[in-house]
Amino acid sequence: MFSYVNSTLLPNNCKDAQLLSESVFYRLMIVLKGSGNIVAVAVFIILAIRKRQTRIYHPNTRIIALITCLFMFLMALQSASFYIFETWRISFPYTNPCDRLWPTPILFSLRSINGIFLMGVNSSIIILCIERVVCVCRISNYEQSSKPALVAVILLSTTTLFSVILVLLCIPGVDWDERLAVTTIRSTSNTATFQIMLFYMLVTQCLGVIFFLFLHFWSQCYRKRIRGAKLSRNRCNMLFIATDQSLSVKFQIEETIEMTRLFLPVVSVHCALSILNYGTALIVNMIWPIHSIPIDRQMILYELAYLSRLSPFFTSLLLARGTGQLEKMFCCSNEQKTNVSIIVNSNKDQDDYFNRLKQMFESSAMAHRRNKH
């Protein structure tokens, strides 16, 4: 296709780069992944522009949701940029195939940045679960549980800790002077540490989905318990049982359930792809590279294993659907709303809503006490 220097004089990694540039299937795969992430970037931008049309949650959960979406957006932006450059790298008509090689420090940095953003998403899921359980079970006052700045600091600190561990696991065995034809820092000198890193990523993904599913089902069970649904079908008995819990707890439980309903499909798809990704990568890492297989086929196998690179695409669409924005993007009826697309325009509206619930609760409780006496 292109005019190259004498291939017999080229180092092996330059020959591999030339072979990759001639692989139509590899090029098609990275174009598809890059396109998916470009779409994800656009969807996240649209969601950010229309953020006022979505439900305003408790300040703690709102800051966690915003940081989670930010990390997902950064993952999409980083992956889109990476695949755009990779497409250009293998498509540009270099006369010397060695010009296609990746400098190891640059490739290591790009891969580490993607891993840091992924750790941020996992940390957000874990911190969300811990924060909601603590606020509901230990803090009875709604206003006192509102500590968004503290929650953000804890979340970012957790992300930093997980990210430092990830980078430290990736560094051993990396040859910083080597130029790479492939888009992975895995080599024969760091096989063991790379395997440990993959296992670490798999464990953090499993922790994230376990924490989130626990929060989702725990919130639903807690709501049934405070409503007294399992104890009595009698309305008065249900009211009496409900008065044992403060309105703040009920309000936070409802907020938590709405939050988990919105993010349940997002977290499920994201974690399922990531668990499949790193579980498959653990197996691929045991058998790769197989020197009898050409490098282009090896990289196709590698990219097929790393399906989580498309995670931002699916999560952005699911988030848009959960907030009711996907229908609007395709000009569908605006009357179709999900149970989490309630419009609240300001914090004042949220406070008024809370005060109305409080008045209704107090009047019902007083009426029940009068009837009892």
N, C-alpha and C positions, 0 to 999 in steps of 0.2 A: 504494500500500500504506500509506504513511504520509502525514501532513499536513506539507507543506513550506512554506517561505516562497516567495514568487514567484521561480520559477526564472530569469526573465529578468533579475533583479537580481543573480544569483549570479555569482561569478568562475568561470572555466572549470574550475579544479581542484575547486571545490565541486560543480559539475555532474557531473564525472567520479566523484566520491565517491558522489553520489546514484545514478548509473547502475550503479556497482559493487554498491551495496546492493540493487538490484533484479535482479541477475543470479543466477539459480538455479544455473547451471552453475559459476560462479566460487565460489559459496558451497559447493556440493557438493565441489568440488575441495579447498578449504582444510580442510573438515571431514574428508575422507578422509586428507589428509596429517597433520592434527593427531591423528586417531585412531591412525594408524600409529605416530606418535612416542610417544603415550601408552602403547601396547602395548610399545614398545621400552623405555621407562622401567621398566615393570613387570617385564619379562623380565630386565633388567640387575640390578634389585633382588633378584630371586629367585636369580640367579647369584651375587650377592655374599653372600647368606645361606648358600648351599650351596657356597661356594668351597672348603671343606675336603674336599669329595668329589671334587675334581679333582686331577690330577697336580701334584705339586710339582716345579718345574723348577729348573735351576741358578739361584742367586740373581740373576744378571744378567738372564737371560731372564724370570725371574719378575717383577722390578720393571718391565721393559719391557712385559710383558703386562698388568700391573695398570694402568700409566699409559695404555696404549692403550685398555683397557676403560673407564677413567675418562673419557678424552676422548670416546669414543663415547657413554657415558652422558650426559655434559654436552651433547653435540650433540643427543641425543634430548630431553633436558630443556629445552634452549633452544628447539628447534623446536616442541615441544609447547606451551610457554608462548606462543611467538610466534603460532601458529595459533589457539590459544584466544582470545587477545586480538584477532586479526584477525577471527575469527568474531563476537565480541562487537561489534567496531567497525562491521561492516557490517550487523549484525542489530538493534542497539539502535535503538528508534524515536526518533531525534533529530528535533526540529522544524526544526533548522537543519543542512543537510547539511555545512556548513563545520566542524561539530563532529566530523566523522568524519576529518578530515585528520590525517596523521601529522606531528608536529614532526620536522624533518630531523635534529637531533642525536640524538633517541631512536632513530629508524629506523637511522641510521648506526651507532650503538653496537650495536644488536641484530645487524645484519648483520655487523659487524666481529667481534663475539664468536663468532658461528657460524664465521666464517672462521678465527679463531684456533684454535678446537677442531679444525677440519679440518686446519690446519697441524700441530697436535699429533699427529694420527693419522699423517700423512705422515712427520713427523719420527721417530716411533716405529718405523715400518717401516724407514726408512733406517738409524737407529742400531742396530736389531736386526741388520741384515745386517752392518754394520761390526764390531759387537761380537763376533758369532759367528765371523767370519772371523779376527779378530785373536786371539781366545782359542784357537781351534783350531790356528792356524798358528804363532803366536808365543809362546804361553804353555803350557809342557808340564805345569805343576803345576795340578791342578784347584782346589786351595784358593787359590792365588795369583791365579787368574783371577776370583775372586769379589770384585767391587768394586761392589755395587749402588748405594751412595751416589754414587760417581763417575759411574756410568752415568746415574743419575737427573739429576744436575747437567748433564751433557753434553746429555741429551735435552731438558731444559727450556730450556737455553741455545739449542739449535738451534731449538726451537719459538719462542722469543722473537725470534730473528733473522728467521726466516721471517715471523712475524706483523708485525713492525715494517715489513718491506718491503711486505707486503700493505696495511697501513694507509696507508703513505706513498703507495702507488699509488692508493688510493681517495680521498684528501683533495682533490687538485687539481680545481678546477671545481665543487665542491659549494657550493650556495647554502644557507647555514646558517639564513637567515631564512625560507626558503620552507617552506610546509606542503604535504605531498604526499598525493595521493589514492591513489597506487599504493604497492606495497611494495618499490620499488627506488629506489636513489639515482641511477640512470642518468638523465641529462638531456642536452639539446642542448649544454650548456656543458662537459660532461666526457666526450663520446663517445670521444675518442681515448684518454684515460687509462683509461677503463673497459674499453676493448678490450685495452689492455696488461695490466690486472689480470686479465682473463679468461684471457689467454694465459699469464700467470704461474701461475695456478691450474692450468691444464691441464698445464704443464710439471712442476710439483711432483707432480701425481697420476701422471704417466707415470714419473717418477723413482721414486716409491714402489713401483709395481707391478714395474718393472724390477729394482730392488734385491731385492725379496722373491722374485721368480721365480728370480733368480740364486742367492740363498741356498738355496732349496729344491732346485734341481737340482744345485748344487755340492755340497751335503751328501750327496745320494744317490750322486753319482759318487765323492766322497771315501771314503764308507763302502765302496763296492765295491773301491776301490783298496787300502785298508788291510786288507781281508779277502783280497785276492789272488785275487778271483773271476775276473779276466780273465787272470791269469798261469798258473794251474794249477788243475786239478780234484783234484789229489792233496791229501789231508788234511794230511799232514805239511808239504808245501810251503806250504799256506795258513797253518798255524800258525807256520811260520818267518817268513813275510812279516808276519804279524800282530804278532810280537814286535818288529819294527822300530819300531812305534808304541807309545807309552805307553798304559796303560789310561785315563789321563785324557783323551787325545784321543778314544779310542773312546767313552768315556762321554759326552763333550760332543757328539760327532757324533750319537749316538742321541738325546740331549736336544734337539738342534737340529732333527732330522728330526721328532720328535714335536711340537715347537713349530710348525714350518711346516705340518705336516699339519693341525693344529688350526685355524690361522689362514688357510690357503690359500683355502678357500671364502669366508671373511669378507673377506679382502683383495681377492680377485678380484671379488666382487660390489660391494664399496665402491668400488674404483678404476674398475671398468667403468661404474658409474652416474655417478661423478664425471667421468670422461673424456667419456662421452656428454653429460653435463650441460653442461660447459664448452665442448665442441666445438660442440654445438647452440647454446649461448648466444652464441658468437662469430658464428654466422650470423645469429641473431635480432637481435643488437645492430647488425648492418649494415643491417637493414631496419626496425627498430623505433625510435621509433614511426612508424607509417604513419597519417597524419592522416585518411585516408579510411575507416579501420577504427575502429569504436567502441572505447572504452577497455576495456569489459568483455571483448571478444574479444581485445584485445591482451594483457590480463592472463591470460586463459586460455592463450594461446599461451606467455606468459612462464612460467607455472606448469608447463605441460607440458614446457618445456625444462629446468626445474630439478627433474628427477626425483631428484637426489641428496638432496633434503630427506627422501626416504623411505629413505635409506641406513641410518640407525640401526635401522629396523624389520627389514630383511632381515639385517643383520649380527648383530643380537641373536638372531634365530631360528637362524641358522647357528651362532653360537657356542654356543647352548644345545644344538643337535643334536650338535655336535662334542664337547661335554663329557658327553653322555649325559643331560642334564637335560630335553631336550624330551620324551622318552618318559615321564619321570616326571610332567611337567606335565599330560600327557594320560592319566595312569594306565595306561600301557602296561607291558609286562613289564620288570622291573628287571634281568632276566638279559641283556638286549640291551645290549652295551657296545661302544664303539668302541675302536680301538687307542690312543686317547689318554686313556681314562677310567680308567686304572689308579689305584687308591686308595692314597694314601700319607698317613698321618695326621699325621706330624710330621717335623721335620728329623732326629730321631734315626733314624727308619725309613729315611730317605734315606741317611744315613751308613752304617747297617748294610748296606744294599743295595750301596753302593759298596765297602765292605770285603769283602763276600762275593765280589764280582766280582774284586777285587784278589787275594784268596787263590787263587781258581780259576785266574786268569791266571798267577800266579807258580808254582803247582804244576805247571801244564801246561808252562810254559816250562822249568822245571828238569828235568822228565821228558824233554822233547825234547832237552835238552843231554846228559843221561846216555846216551840212546839213540844220540846222534850220536857220542859218544866211545867 
